[in-house]
Amino acid sequence: MRSSGDGTAMGGPYPLHGSTADHSPRRPVAVQGSGDATSGQTEQEQIGYRGPTACAAAGITYRQLDYWARTGLVEPSVRSAGGSGTQRLYSFRDVVVLKIVKRFLDTGVSLQNIRTTVQHLRDRGFRDLERMTLMSDGATVYECTSPDEVHDLLQGGQGVFGIAVGVVWRDVEAALSQLHGERIDTGETLLRQNPADELARRRNRAV
């Protein structure tokens, strides 16, 4: 159970924002970190990805990526574009968030709700994301961390759709495993074996 900061105890599922007109038992979740976001970094957290790579893994266009960065919706947490010749560098978590944003936009969730969701995801611990399910009834985005919480929402009789962040995580992980990355500490380029590149090489050899 979490505290909203006003002394009110909260159960789940947790809406990421609420309205004073909402008299349901669900209350807005406080956006707060879990305390382990920067400790014990995994290998994934030590690698950055340039814009085109992030686009390929998230399934978005470069125009979308650029617009979201310029408007502050999803900014690269590793390195921003700071001038001529400087390229944005996105973390693994950033790419997961990019893919989630695209899914929410595709299903008609409002930009305001998406911004709240993005901030909530950024403030959670790195490994917390794998266990999270985001649900929306079109008006509110909820965080669910158990099947019972998902069930509670579905029993509300409203049209609800969900995004299992762990599934998105694994999709992004599989995509990035075939794309080039860059070590954040040294700037070393990590060349990955892309099946499409290998197919092109085989075709060239056959000519």
C-alpha positions in Angstrom: 0.0 0.0 0.0 1.3 3.5 -0.8 0.8 6.9 0.5 -0.5 9.7 -1.8 1.3 12.3 0.3 -1.9 13.7 1.8 -2.2 10.9 4.5 -4.5 8.8 2.4 -3.7 5.1 2.0 -4.0 3.7 -1.4 -4.7 0.2 -2.7 -4.5 -0.9 -6.3 -5.0 -0.6 -9.2 -3.3 2.8 -9.1 -4.4 5.6 -11.5 -1.4 7.7 -12.5 -3.6 10.8 -12.2 -7.0 11.5 -10.8 -9.8 14.0 -10.8 -11.6 15.6 -7.8 -14.8 14.5 -9.5 -13.8 10.9 -9.3 -15.4 9.3 -6.3 -14.3 5.8 -7.1 -12.1 4.0 -4.5 -9.1 4.2 -6.8 -6.9 7.2 -6.0 -4.0 8.8 -7.8 -0.6 7.3 -7.2 2.2 9.5 -6.0 5.0 9.6 -8.5 8.0 8.6 -6.7 11.2 6.5 -7.2 11.8 3.2 -5.7 15.3 4.1 -4.6 17.1 1.5 -6.8 17.0 3.2 -10.2 20.7 4.2 -10.1 22.2 1.4 -8.1 23.4 -1.9 -9.4 23.3 -1.0 -13.1 22.8 -3.9 -15.5 24.6 -4.2 -18.8 21.5 -2.9 -20.5 21.8 0.4 -18.5 25.4 0.8 -19.6 24.6 0.9 -23.4 23.1 3.9 -25.3 21.4 3.9 -28.7 21.3 6.5 -31.3 18.1 7.9 -32.8 17.7 5.7 -35.8 18.4 2.6 -33.7 15.8 3.7 -31.1 13.3 4.3 -33.8 13.8 0.8 -35.3 13.4 -0.9 -31.9 10.4 1.2 -30.8 8.6 1.0 -34.2 8.4 4.8 -34.7 9.5 7.3 -37.3 12.5 9.6 -36.8 10.0 12.5 -37.2 8.1 11.2 -34.2 11.3 10.7 -32.2 12.5 14.2 -32.9 9.1 15.8 -32.1 8.8 14.0 -28.8 12.3 15.0 -27.8 11.8 18.6 -28.7 8.5 18.8 -26.9 9.8 17.1 -23.8 7.5 14.0 -24.1 10.4 11.5 -24.3 13.8 13.0 -24.0 17.0 10.9 -24.3 18.4 10.3 -20.8 21.9 9.5 -21.9 22.7 12.4 -24.2 20.7 15.2 -25.7 21.5 16.8 -29.1 23.7 19.6 -27.9 24.8 21.2 -31.2 26.1 20.4 -34.6 27.4 16.9 -34.9 26.0 15.8 -31.6 23.5 12.9 -31.7 21.0 12.0 -29.1 21.7 8.9 -27.2 18.8 6.9 -25.7 19.0 4.3 -22.9 17.3 0.9 -23.0 14.6 2.3 -20.7 14.0 5.2 -23.0 13.4 2.9 -25.9 10.9 0.9 -23.8 9.1 4.1 -23.0 9.1 5.2 -26.6 7.4 2.0 -27.6 4.8 2.3 -24.8 4.1 5.9 -25.9 3.4 4.8 -29.5 1.0 2.1 -28.3 -0.9 4.5 -26.2 -1.1 7.1 -29.0 -2.3 4.4 -31.4 -5.2 3.6 -29.0 -6.3 7.2 -28.5 -5.0 8.0 -25.0 -4.7 11.7 -24.5 -1.3 13.4 -24.6 -1.8 14.7 -21.0 -2.3 11.2 -19.7 0.7 9.9 -21.7 2.9 12.7 -20.3 1.9 11.6 -16.7 2.6 8.0 -17.6 6.0 8.8 -19.0 7.0 10.7 -15.8 5.7 7.8 -13.7 7.7 5.2 -15.7 10.9 7.3 -15.5 10.6 7.6 -11.7 10.2 3.9 -11.1 13.1 1.5 -10.5 14.7 -0.1 -13.6 13.5 -3.6 -12.8 10.0 -2.4 -11.5 9.0 -1.9 -15.2 9.2 -5.6 -16.0 6.5 -6.4 -13.5 4.1 -3.6 -14.4 0.9 -3.6 -16.4 -0.5 -0.3 -17.6 -4.3 -0.2 -18.1 -6.4 2.5 -19.5 -10.2 3.1 -19.9 -9.5 6.0 -22.3 -9.8 8.6 -19.6 -7.3 7.4 -17.0 -4.1 5.3 -17.0 -3.7 2.8 -14.2 -0.7 0.9 -12.9 -1.5 -2.7 -12.0 1.1 -5.0 -10.4 -1.0 -8.1 -9.9 -3.7 -10.1 -11.7 -6.2 -9.2 -9.1 -5.8 -5.5 -9.8 -6.2 -6.1 -13.6 -9.4 -8.1 -12.7 -10.8 -5.2 -10.7 -10.5 -2.9 -13.6 -12.0 -5.3 -16.1 -15.0 -5.9 -13.7 -15.8 -2.2 -13.9 -17.7 -2.7 -17.1 -15.8 -0.2 -19.0 -13.8 -0.7 -22.2 -10.2 -1.2 -20.9 -7.0 -2.1 -22.7 -3.7 -2.9 -21.2 0.0 -2.9 -21.9 2.2 -5.5 -20.2 5.4 -3.5 -19.8 7.4 -6.8 -19.4 6.2 -7.9 -22.9 7.3 -4.5 -24.4 10.6 -4.9 -22.5 11.3 -8.2 -24.1 10.3 -7.0 -27.6 12.7 -4.1 -27.3 15.4 -6.3 -25.8 15.1 -8.7 -28.8 15.2 -5.9 -31.3 18.2 -4.1 -29.8 20.1 -7.4 -29.6 20.4 -7.1 -33.4 21.2 -3.4 -33.6 24.3 -1.4 -32.9 24.7 0.2 -29.5 27.3 2.4 -27.8 29.0 2.0 -24.4 28.0 5.0 -22.3 31.3 5.1 -20.3 33.8 4.7 -23.2 31.8 5.7 -26.3 32.8 2.3 -27.9 30.5 1.2 -30.7 29.0 -2.3 -30.1 28.4 -4.0 -33.4 25.6 -6.5 -33.4 24.9 -9.2 -35.9 21.8 -8.0 -37.8 20.2 -10.9 -39.7 19.2 -8.4 -42.5 22.8 -7.4 -42.9 23.9 -11.1 -43.0 21.3 -11.8 -45.7 22.5 -8.9 -47.8 26.1 -10.2 -47.5 25.0 -13.6 -48.6 23.2 -12.2 -51.6 26.2 -10.1 -52.6 28.4 -13.2 -52.4 26.0 -15.1 -54.6 26.1 -12.4 -57.4 
